């Protein structure tokens, strides 16, 4: 069973919403190294803090970034993805225009259009099924 200590409370509801999200650089370009990687991480923290999204873990590989986030039920996963991708892309272009212009030519882009997202549970599906079946 899920431990009550981990749940968040707000008004009259309890929740624990955690997601694993992955964004990939457009054309799988190996851009998430050095200063760009650090800037993307800092920008991610900035936008998430503004919207009550907690980044529990975050790490880049050369062409993608992984996030483990925790959020409230007032914001959807697609809204979170849109916020992070648009904010980071906009600002990373401001900071690294000369480098990115060489990589993307006339295209003002950074991330692929898609993303990966899955919910992160504290119990297995099997354990949750057993818990529900044994109610009443």
KAWO-V738936 format. One record per helix or strand of 2 or more residues. SS is the DSSP state (helix for helix, strand for strand). FROM is the first residue (numbers start at 0). LEN is the number of residues. If there is no record, write none. Layout:
BEGIN
ss: <SS & SS>
from: <FROM & FROM>
len: <LEN & LEN>
END
This chain:
BEGIN
ss: <helix & strand & strand & strand & helix & helix & strand & strand & helix & helix & strand & helix>
from: <3 & 7 & 12 & 16 & 25 & 33 & 53 & 63 & 76 & 96 & 115 & 124>
len: <3 & 3 & 3 & 9 & 3 & 17 & 7 & 8 & 19 & 8 & 4 & 9>
END
